[in-house]
Amino acid sequence: MTVTPLLLLLLGLIGTHATIDQRTAAAMAAGLCKTRPTDLIFIIDSSRSVRPSEFEQVKVFLAKVIEGLDVGPNATRVGVVNYASRVKNEVSLKTHKTKAGLVKAVTKIEPLSTGTMTGLAIQFALNVAFSEAEGARKSNEISKVAIIVTDGRPQDNVKDIAQRARDAGIEIFAIGVGRVDMSTLKQMASDPLDDHVDYVESYSVIEKLTKKFQEAFCAVSDQCATGDHDCEQVCISTPGSFKCACKEGFTLMDDGRSCSACSNAATDVVFLIDGSKSVRPENFELVKKWINQIIDKLDVSDSKAHVALVQYSSAVKQEFPLGRYNNKKDLKDAVKKMAYMERGTMTGQALRFMTDFSFTQGARPGVTKVGIVFTDGRSQDYIGDAAKKAKELGIKMYAVGVGNAVEDELKEIASEPIGEHYFYTADFKTMTQIGKKLQINICKEEDPCECDSLVKFQKKVEDALQALTKKLESMSKRIALLENKIV
């Protein structure tokens, strides 16, 4: 597969469609989209099968895509090739240096209304439109992109000439409308075809593709401003990227994103993970990634954080005990190897296993204990007594639910204050947001009577009192000597 600059940009935008829309909309509204330097040619079919009203809709589509670009001599240059039985160079890459000029030129394009010589149009783009004489740039850092819009079967061969265009470094997107021949679109488009071939049932809905191309060309220059970062507390913009920092009193963890108020505390952490059949294999993989997201926040070592993993369904299985892995790499590798159990949801049984076995085998005396319970459904057994016992034993309990998890059960598991120890989301794909919010900031509690700082303070006070007493005694002697002289 050929990985082109624009495709890399598209891959970088992978995520939920809603998240992309929000981020891009915010970036465009804030003027933060800076198009990567690109030479872009629209190749538009105006054959007789395209009615005048439909051709007007194509021009609206072009204008809206152009509105989302950073147009300029050193940014994106845009050209338009109009074709039917013949080819007409409507707009050269060198012609318009402003967005307003481009849009105005597009509105004036008229349909040619003859045959459909798509291969001839691609040949023209390769030989003329993308030539230096017409304003194309020679640098390898300048992407060359062609967007073809057609509604019919070409009357000439497109396969060989499209291959030559792609070999010349031109990335081709093919948009088909109505009765278009889909096999021809695939012959023209770059790989992967899923990203480069689009179809709409009529010209009246071609505008729905506008967002795809606006997102593809939008390279956000300030990721902190748009929220496109994973810093837990503070995001600092840097040229083309960002770095994370923490608020006063917090320490940046090894992952470069998370912040901890107490990075030196020793902690025993047990994950209790629902592996019932309702989770489904693809979501179970997301759960494992979420566990490793939490592990990234911990200071894992022999003397600090230890982690155990327990999976449960109708039965309970200890994947690995506390203390087996004392570095993040080995720990995360072990999490990735966890096999999905399926079957039922016996959360109460799993909680009892955690208190009776997980925190007795390998747990360190006097070390803070944390239990993190994940489930996606209602427990098939009673959880009340087991949840109560865990908290009575001093285990700090976090409850995380997804999908059909019962919130009352989650709250029953969670430690006080419940708002800081209970989390819920409807979708497995948004679990990373819970990972960002869940904070295991365990501070080592000190006995005020044995605190070093208090002992030092008491000693300073005693030393000061002794010094003051000596000064008073010295002054008393001096006064007595003066009194004797006066008498």
FENPE-V932372 format. One record per residue. N is the residue number from 0. RES is the residue in one small letter. PHI is phi in radians with two decimals (* if undefined). BURIAL is # if it has 9 or more other ideal C-beta (glycine too) atoms within 8 Angstrom, else .. D_CENTER is the distance of its C-alpha to the mean C-alpha in Angstrom with 1 decimal. Layout:
n-><N & N>
res-><RES & RES>
phi-><PHI & PHI>
burial-><BURIAL & BURIAL>
d_center-><D_CENTER & D_CENTER>
This chain:
n-><0 & 1 & 2 & 3 & 4 & 5 & 6 & 7 & 8 & 9 & 10 & 11 & 12 & 13 & 14 & 15 & 16 & 17 & 18 & 19 & 20 & 21 & 22 & 23 & 24 & 25 & 26 & 27 & 28 & 29 & 30 & 31 & 32 & 33 & 34 & 35 & 36 & 37 & 38 & 39 & 40 & 41 & 42 & 43 & 44 & 45 & 46 & 47 & 48 & 49 & 50 & 51 & 52 & 53 & 54 & 55 & 56 & 57 & 58 & 59 & 60 & 61 & 62 & 63 & 64 & 65 & 66 & 67 & 68 & 69 & 70 & 71 & 72 & 73 & 74 & 75 & 76 & 77 & 78 & 79 & 80 & 81 & 82 & 83 & 84 & 85 & 86 & 87 & 88 & 89 & 90 & 91 & 92 & 93 & 94 & 95 & 96 & 97 & 98 & 99 & 100 & 101 & 102 & 103 & 104 & 105 & 106 & 107 & 108 & 109 & 110 & 111 & 112 & 113 & 114 & 115 & 116 & 117 & 118 & 119 & 120 & 121 & 122 & 123 & 124 & 125 & 126 & 127 & 128 & 129 & 130 & 131 & 132 & 133 & 134 & 135 & 136 & 137 & 138 & 139 & 140 & 141 & 142 & 143 & 144 & 145 & 146 & 147 & 148 & 149 & 150 & 151 & 152 & 153 & 154 & 155 & 156 & 157 & 158 & 159 & 160 & 161 & 162 & 163 & 164 & 165 & 166 & 167 & 168 & 169 & 170 & 171 & 172 & 173 & 174 & 175 & 176 & 177 & 178 & 179 & 180 & 181 & 182 & 183 & 184 & 185 & 186 & 187 & 188 & 189 & 190 & 191 & 192 & 193 & 194 & 195 & 196 & 197 & 198 & 199 & 200 & 201 & 202 & 203 & 204 & 205 & 206 & 207 & 208 & 209 & 210 & 211 & 212 & 213 & 214 & 215 & 216 & 217 & 218 & 219 & 220 & 221 & 222 & 223 & 224 & 225 & 226 & 227 & 228 & 229 & 230 & 231 & 232 & 233 & 234 & 235 & 236 & 237 & 238 & 239 & 240 & 241 & 242 & 243 & 244 & 245 & 246 & 247 & 248 & 249 & 250 & 251 & 252 & 253 & 254 & 255 & 256 & 257 & 258 & 259 & 260 & 261 & 262 & 263 & 264 & 265 & 266 & 267 & 268 & 269 & 270 & 271 & 272 & 273 & 274 & 275 & 276 & 277 & 278 & 279 & 280 & 281 & 282 & 283 & 284 & 285 & 286 & 287 & 288 & 289 & 290 & 291 & 292 & 293 & 294 & 295 & 296 & 297 & 298 & 299 & 300 & 301 & 302 & 303 & 304 & 305 & 306 & 307 & 308 & 309 & 310 & 311 & 312 & 313 & 314 & 315 & 316 & 317 & 318 & 319 & 320 & 321 & 322 & 323 & 324 & 325 & 326 & 327 & 328 & 329 & 330 & 331 & 332 & 333 & 334 & 335 & 336 & 337 & 338 & 339 & 340 & 341 & 342 & 343 & 344 & 345 & 346 & 347 & 348 & 349 & 350 & 351 & 352 & 353 & 354 & 355 & 356 & 357 & 358 & 359 & 360 & 361 & 362 & 363 & 364 & 365 & 366 & 367 & 368 & 369 & 370 & 371 & 372 & 373 & 374 & 375 & 376 & 377 & 378 & 379 & 380 & 381 & 382 & 383 & 384 & 385 & 386 & 387 & 388 & 389 & 390 & 391 & 392 & 393 & 394 & 395 & 396 & 397 & 398 & 399 & 400 & 401 & 402 & 403 & 404 & 405 & 406 & 407 & 408 & 409 & 410 & 411 & 412 & 413 & 414 & 415 & 416 & 417 & 418 & 419 & 420 & 421 & 422 & 423 & 424 & 425 & 426 & 427 & 428 & 429 & 430 & 431 & 432 & 433 & 434 & 435 & 436 & 437 & 438 & 439 & 440 & 441 & 442 & 443 & 444 & 445 & 446 & 447 & 448 & 449 & 450 & 451 & 452 & 453 & 454 & 455 & 456 & 457 & 458 & 459 & 460 & 461 & 462 & 463 & 464 & 465 & 466 & 467 & 468 & 469 & 470 & 471 & 472 & 473 & 474 & 475 & 476 & 477 & 478 & 479 & 480 & 481 & 482 & 483 & 484 & 485 & 486>
res-><m & t & v & t & p & l & l & l & l & l & l & g & l & i & g & t & h & a & t & i & d & q & r & t & a & a & a & m & a & a & g & l & c & k & t & r & p & t & d & l & i & f & i & i & d & s & s & r & s & v & r & p & s & e & f & e & q & v & k & v & f & l & a & k & v & i & e & g & l & d & v & g & p & n & a & t & r & v & g & v & v & n & y & a & s & r & v & k & n & e & v & s & l & k & t & h & k & t & k & a & g & l & v & k & a & v & t & k & i & e & p & l & s & t & g & t & m & t & g & l & a & i & q & f & a & l & n & v & a & f & s & e & a & e & g & a & r & k & s & n & e & i & s & k & v & a & i & i & v & t & d & g & r & p & q & d & n & v & k & d & i & a & q & r & a & r & d & a & g & i & e & i & f & a & i & g & v & g & r & v & d & m & s & t & l & k & q & m & a & s & d & p & l & d & d & h & v & d & y & v & e & s & y & s & v & i & e & k & l & t & k & k & f & q & e & a & f & c & a & v & s & d & q & c & a & t & g & d & h & d & c & e & q & v & c & i & s & t & p & g & s & f & k & c & a & c & k & e & g & f & t & l & m & d & d & g & r & s & c & s & a & c & s & n & a & a & t & d & v & v & f & l & i & d & g & s & k & s & v & r & p & e & n & f & e & l & v & k & k & w & i & n & q & i & i & d & k & l & d & v & s & d & s & k & a & h & v & a & l & v & q & y & s & s & a & v & k & q & e & f & p & l & g & r & y & n & n & k & k & d & l & k & d & a & v & k & k & m & a & y & m & e & r & g & t & m & t & g & q & a & l & r & f & m & t & d & f & s & f & t & q & g & a & r & p & g & v & t & k & v & g & i & v & f & t & d & g & r & s & q & d & y & i & g & d & a & a & k & k & a & k & e & l & g & i & k & m & y & a & v & g & v & g & n & a & v & e & d & e & l & k & e & i & a & s & e & p & i & g & e & h & y & f & y & t & a & d & f & k & t & m & t & q & i & g & k & k & l & q & i & n & i & c & k & e & e & d & p & c & e & c & d & s & l & v & k & f & q & k & k & v & e & d & a & l & q & a & l & t & k & k & l & e & s & m & s & k & r & i & a & l & l & e & n & k & i & v>
phi-><* & -1.45 & -1.71 & -1.70 & -0.98 & -1.22 & -1.12 & -1.02 & -1.13 & -1.10 & -1.11 & -1.19 & -1.71 & -1.07 & 2.84 & -1.24 & -1.09 & -1.12 & -1.10 & -1.06 & -1.01 & -1.11 & -1.15 & -1.18 & -1.06 & -1.14 & -1.16 & -1.19 & -1.13 & -1.54 & 1.23 & -1.74 & -1.41 & -2.09 & -1.08 & -1.15 & -0.89 & -2.49 & -1.77 & -2.01 & -2.05 & -1.52 & -2.00 & -1.99 & -1.39 & -2.18 & -1.15 & -1.11 & -1.28 & -1.63 & -1.21 & -0.91 & -1.16 & -1.24 & -1.12 & -1.10 & -1.20 & -1.12 & -1.14 & -1.09 & -1.04 & -1.03 & -1.09 & -1.22 & -1.12 & -1.07 & -1.05 & -1.55 & -1.67 & -1.64 & -1.41 & 3.01 & -0.99 & -1.82 & -2.04 & -1.78 & -1.89 & -2.16 & -2.23 & -2.31 & -1.93 & -1.82 & -2.50 & -2.59 & -1.40 & -2.17 & -2.14 & -2.27 & -1.45 & -1.31 & -2.39 & -1.53 & -1.04 & -1.57 & -1.27 & -1.99 & -1.80 & -2.20 & -1.13 & -1.09 & -1.12 & -1.12 & -1.07 & -1.09 & -1.14 & -1.11 & -1.11 & -1.58 & -1.20 & -1.97 & -1.20 & -1.56 & 0.95 & -2.27 & -1.38 & -2.34 & -1.79 & -1.17 & -1.07 & -1.09 & -1.16 & -1.16 & -1.05 & -1.13 & -1.06 & -1.12 & -1.46 & -2.03 & -1.02 & -1.65 & -1.51 & -1.10 & -1.08 & -1.68 & 1.89 & -1.22 & -1.69 & -1.48 & -1.04 & -1.20 & -1.40 & -1.65 & -1.19 & -2.02 & -2.30 & -2.11 & -2.02 & -1.73 & -2.07 & -2.54 & -2.17 & -2.53 & -1.62 & -1.15 & -1.61 & -2.37 & -1.41 & -1.97 & -1.04 & -1.21 & -1.23 & -1.13 & -1.11 & -1.14 & -1.14 & -1.15 & -1.10 & -1.44 & 1.66 & -1.60 & -1.54 & -1.94 & -1.85 & -2.03 & -1.94 & -1.87 & -2.20 & 1.01 & -1.53 & -1.05 & -1.49 & -1.13 & -1.13 & -1.19 & -1.01 & -1.17 & -1.19 & -1.49 & -1.31 & -1.33 & -1.49 & -1.29 & -1.10 & -1.02 & -1.57 & -2.01 & -2.06 & -2.25 & -2.35 & -2.26 & -1.26 & -2.74 & -1.12 & -1.16 & -2.03 & -1.11 & -1.08 & -1.16 & -1.45 & -0.95 & -1.06 & -1.01 & -1.35 & -1.13 & -1.14 & -1.12 & -1.58 & -1.48 & -1.78 & -1.18 & -1.59 & -2.25 & -1.22 & -1.18 & -1.13 & -1.65 & 1.38 & -1.51 & -2.68 & -2.14 & -1.23 & -1.26 & -2.15 & -2.19 & -1.96 & -2.02 & -1.24 & -2.28 & -0.96 & 1.31 & -2.76 & -2.80 & -2.43 & -1.76 & -2.52 & -2.15 & -1.24 & -1.02 & 1.64 & -2.02 & -2.04 & -1.27 & -1.42 & -1.09 & -1.29 & 1.31 & -2.23 & -1.54 & -2.17 & -2.24 & -1.41 & -2.44 & -1.36 & -1.77 & -1.39 & -1.42 & -2.50 & -1.86 & -2.05 & -2.07 & -1.57 & -2.02 & -1.95 & -1.27 & -1.98 & -1.23 & -1.16 & -1.23 & -1.19 & 1.34 & -0.99 & -1.15 & -1.33 & -1.09 & -1.12 & -1.16 & -1.09 & -1.11 & -1.12 & -1.14 & -1.01 & -1.20 & -1.12 & -1.21 & -1.04 & -1.00 & -1.43 & -1.54 & -1.61 & -1.36 & -2.92 & -1.09 & -1.75 & -2.01 & -1.40 & -1.97 & -2.32 & -2.14 & -2.26 & -2.17 & -1.93 & -2.42 & -2.56 & -1.38 & -2.12 & -2.14 & -2.30 & -1.45 & -1.25 & -2.82 & -1.53 & -1.06 & 1.54 & -1.21 & -2.06 & -2.04 & -2.52 & -1.13 & -1.06 & -1.10 & -1.11 & -1.20 & -1.10 & -1.17 & -1.10 & -1.07 & -1.44 & -1.07 & -1.58 & -1.29 & -1.48 & 1.19 & 1.29 & -1.48 & -2.37 & -1.77 & -1.18 & -1.07 & -1.06 & -1.16 & -1.10 & -1.15 & -1.06 & -1.08 & -1.26 & -1.48 & -2.14 & -1.05 & -1.66 & -2.02 & -1.70 & 1.63 & -1.26 & -1.72 & -1.13 & 1.37 & -1.70 & -1.04 & -1.99 & -2.27 & -2.01 & -2.07 & -1.80 & -2.04 & -2.60 & -2.10 & -2.79 & -1.26 & -1.20 & -1.56 & -2.35 & -1.36 & -1.89 & -0.94 & -1.13 & -1.16 & -1.16 & -1.12 & -1.09 & -1.00 & -1.27 & -1.15 & -1.38 & 1.54 & -1.41 & -1.40 & -1.82 & -1.93 & -2.10 & -2.18 & -2.15 & -2.32 & 1.11 & -1.60 & -1.03 & -1.58 & -1.11 & -1.10 & -1.18 & -1.07 & -1.15 & -1.20 & -1.35 & -1.21 & -1.34 & -1.42 & -1.22 & -1.01 & -1.05 & -1.67 & -2.17 & -2.24 & -2.42 & -2.54 & -2.51 & -1.39 & -2.21 & -1.02 & -1.20 & -1.79 & -1.10 & -1.07 & -1.15 & -1.15 & -1.01 & -1.24 & -1.41 & -1.23 & -1.97 & -1.81 & -1.60 & -1.67 & -1.78 & -1.22 & -1.36 & -2.01 & -1.34 & -0.96 & -1.28 & -1.95 & -1.21 & -1.00 & -1.13 & -1.20 & -1.07 & -1.10 & -1.10 & -1.06 & -1.12 & -1.06 & -1.11 & -1.08 & -1.10 & -1.14 & -1.14 & -1.11 & -1.10 & -1.15 & -1.10 & -1.10 & -1.11 & -1.15 & -1.11 & -1.12 & -1.14 & -1.08 & -1.12 & -1.10 & -1.08 & -1.10 & -1.11 & -1.08 & -1.06 & -1.11 & -1.17 & -1.15 & -1.16>
burial-><. & . & . & # & . & # & # & # & # & # & . & . & # & . & . & . & . & . & . & # & # & . & # & # & . & # & # & # & . & # & . & # & # & # & # & # & # & # & # & # & # & # & # & # & # & # & # & . & . & # & . & . & . & # & # & . & # & # & # & # & # & # & # & # & # & # & . & # & # & . & # & . & . & . & # & # & # & # & # & # & # & # & # & # & # & # & # & . & # & # & # & # & # & . & # & # & . & . & # & . & # & # & # & . & # & # & . & . & # & . & # & # & . & . & . & # & # & # & # & # & # & # & # & # & # & # & . & # & # & # & . & . & . & # & # & # & # & . & . & . & . & # & # & # & # & # & # & # & # & # & # & # & . & # & . & . & . & # & . & . & # & # & . & # & # & # & . & # & . & # & # & # & # & # & # & # & # & . & . & # & # & # & . & # & # & # & # & # & # & # & . & . & . & . & . & # & # & # & # & # & . & # & # & . & . & # & # & . & # & # & # & . & # & # & # & # & # & # & # & # & . & # & # & # & # & # & . & . & # & . & # & # & # & . & # & # & . & . & . & . & . & # & . & # & # & # & . & . & . & # & . & # & # & . & . & . & # & # & # & # & . & # & . & . & # & # & # & # & # & # & # & # & # & # & # & # & . & # & # & . & . & . & # & # & . & # & # & # & # & # & # & # & # & # & # & # & # & # & # & # & . & . & . & # & # & # & # & # & # & # & # & # & # & . & . & # & . & # & # & . & # & # & . & . & # & . & . & # & . & # & # & # & . & # & # & . & . & # & . & . & # & . & . & . & # & # & # & # & # & # & # & # & # & # & # & . & # & # & # & . & . & # & # & # & . & . & # & # & # & # & # & # & # & # & # & # & # & . & # & . & . & . & # & . & . & # & # & . & # & # & # & . & # & . & # & # & # & # & # & # & # & # & # & . & # & # & # & . & # & # & # & # & # & # & # & . & . & # & . & . & # & # & # & # & # & . & . & # & . & # & # & # & . & # & # & . & . & # & . & # & . & # & . & # & . & . & . & . & . & . & # & . & . & # & # & . & . & . & . & . & . & . & . & . & . & . & . & . & . & . & . & . & . & . & . & . & . & . & . & . & . & . & . & . & . & . & .>
d_center-><24.5 & 24.6 & 21.2 & 21.8 & 20.1 & 19.2 & 17.9 & 15.6 & 14.3 & 13.9 & 12.2 & 9.6 & 8.9 & 8.5 & 7.1 & 9.5 & 12.2 & 12.4 & 9.0 & 9.9 & 13.4 & 12.7 & 10.8 & 13.5 & 16.2 & 15.6 & 15.5 & 18.6 & 20.3 & 20.0 & 21.2 & 18.2 & 17.9 & 19.9 & 20.7 & 21.0 & 24.7 & 25.7 & 29.0 & 28.6 & 31.5 & 31.7 & 34.3 & 35.6 & 38.2 & 41.1 & 43.5 & 46.0 & 43.8 & 41.5 & 43.2 & 43.4 & 41.3 & 38.6 & 38.7 & 38.1 & 34.9 & 33.7 & 34.5 & 32.5 & 29.5 & 30.0 & 30.5 & 27.2 & 25.2 & 27.2 & 26.4 & 22.7 & 23.6 & 24.4 & 28.0 & 30.3 & 32.4 & 29.8 & 26.7 & 26.9 & 30.4 & 31.1 & 34.1 & 35.4 & 37.7 & 39.7 & 41.5 & 43.9 & 46.9 & 46.6 & 43.8 & 43.6 & 41.5 & 40.7 & 38.3 & 38.1 & 35.2 & 37.6 & 38.9 & 36.6 & 34.7 & 33.5 & 31.4 & 34.4 & 36.7 & 34.6 & 34.2 & 37.9 & 38.8 & 36.7 & 38.5 & 41.8 & 41.2 & 43.7 & 43.6 & 45.9 & 46.7 & 48.1 & 46.8 & 43.4 & 43.4 & 39.7 & 40.5 & 42.6 & 39.9 & 37.5 & 40.4 & 40.9 & 37.3 & 37.4 & 40.9 & 40.9 & 37.8 & 35.7 & 38.7 & 39.0 & 42.0 & 39.9 & 37.2 & 34.8 & 33.6 & 34.4 & 31.6 & 29.3 & 26.4 & 27.1 & 25.4 & 27.9 & 26.9 & 29.2 & 28.5 & 31.4 & 32.4 & 35.3 & 37.0 & 39.6 & 40.8 & 41.6 & 45.3 & 44.7 & 42.7 & 39.0 & 37.9 & 39.6 & 38.9 & 35.2 & 35.0 & 36.7 & 34.3 & 31.3 & 33.2 & 33.7 & 30.0 & 29.5 & 26.4 & 27.8 & 26.2 & 28.8 & 28.9 & 31.7 & 33.5 & 35.9 & 38.4 & 36.6 & 37.1 & 33.8 & 35.1 & 35.8 & 32.3 & 31.0 & 33.7 & 32.5 & 28.7 & 26.6 & 24.8 & 22.6 & 24.6 & 21.9 & 20.1 & 23.4 & 25.7 & 25.6 & 28.4 & 29.6 & 32.7 & 34.3 & 34.1 & 33.8 & 30.1 & 29.1 & 27.3 & 24.5 & 23.3 & 23.1 & 19.5 & 18.4 & 20.2 & 19.3 & 15.5 & 16.5 & 18.6 & 16.5 & 15.2 & 13.8 & 16.0 & 14.9 & 11.2 & 12.6 & 14.7 & 12.2 & 9.7 & 7.0 & 6.8 & 6.8 & 10.6 & 12.5 & 15.5 & 16.1 & 14.2 & 16.8 & 16.6 & 18.0 & 19.2 & 16.4 & 13.9 & 13.7 & 14.7 & 14.5 & 17.7 & 19.3 & 21.9 & 25.5 & 26.5 & 23.2 & 22.5 & 19.3 & 18.7 & 18.7 & 14.9 & 14.9 & 12.5 & 14.6 & 17.9 & 21.1 & 24.3 & 26.3 & 25.2 & 28.6 & 29.2 & 30.0 & 28.3 & 28.8 & 25.8 & 26.2 & 23.5 & 25.3 & 23.3 & 24.5 & 25.1 & 27.1 & 27.4 & 25.6 & 22.2 & 22.5 & 21.6 & 18.3 & 17.1 & 18.8 & 16.5 & 13.5 & 15.7 & 16.4 & 12.8 & 12.7 & 16.0 & 15.0 & 12.2 & 15.2 & 17.4 & 15.4 & 16.5 & 20.1 & 22.8 & 24.0 & 27.5 & 31.1 & 31.9 & 28.7 & 26.2 & 27.3 & 25.4 & 26.9 & 25.4 & 27.4 & 26.8 & 28.9 & 30.1 & 33.9 & 34.3 & 32.6 & 31.6 & 30.8 & 28.4 & 29.2 & 30.9 & 30.4 & 31.2 & 30.9 & 27.9 & 27.8 & 24.9 & 21.2 & 21.4 & 24.2 & 22.7 & 19.4 & 21.4 & 23.7 & 20.9 & 19.8 & 23.5 & 24.0 & 25.6 & 25.2 & 28.4 & 28.5 & 31.5 & 31.9 & 30.4 & 32.7 & 30.7 & 34.0 & 35.2 & 31.9 & 32.2 & 35.8 & 34.9 & 32.4 & 35.1 & 38.0 & 36.5 & 33.0 & 34.0 & 37.5 & 36.8 & 35.3 & 34.6 & 35.9 & 38.5 & 37.7 & 33.9 & 31.5 & 30.4 & 27.1 & 26.4 & 23.1 & 23.9 & 21.5 & 23.1 & 22.6 & 26.2 & 29.6 & 31.4 & 34.6 & 36.4 & 37.1 & 34.6 & 36.5 & 38.8 & 36.2 & 33.6 & 36.4 & 37.7 & 34.3 & 34.2 & 37.9 & 37.4 & 35.1 & 31.8 & 28.9 & 27.3 & 23.7 & 23.3 & 20.1 & 20.7 & 18.9 & 20.7 & 24.4 & 24.5 & 27.4 & 26.5 & 30.0 & 29.7 & 26.5 & 28.3 & 31.3 & 29.4 & 27.6 & 29.3 & 30.4 & 29.1 & 27.4 & 24.9 & 23.3 & 23.6 & 22.7 & 19.4 & 19.0 & 16.6 & 17.9 & 15.2 & 14.1 & 10.7 & 10.0 & 11.3 & 8.4 & 9.5 & 12.9 & 12.0 & 11.2 & 14.5 & 16.7 & 18.8 & 21.5 & 23.4 & 26.8 & 29.5 & 32.8 & 35.5 & 38.7 & 42.2 & 43.6 & 47.0 & 45.7 & 43.2 & 44.0 & 43.3 & 45.8 & 48.4 & 48.2 & 48.5 & 51.6 & 53.1 & 52.7 & 54.4 & 57.2 & 57.8 & 57.9 & 60.4 & 62.6 & 62.6 & 63.4 & 66.2 & 67.7 & 67.7 & 69.4 & 72.0 & 72.7 & 73.1 & 75.4 & 77.6 & 77.8 & 78.8 & 81.4 & 82.8 & 83.0 & 84.7 & 87.3 & 88.0 & 88.5 & 91.0>
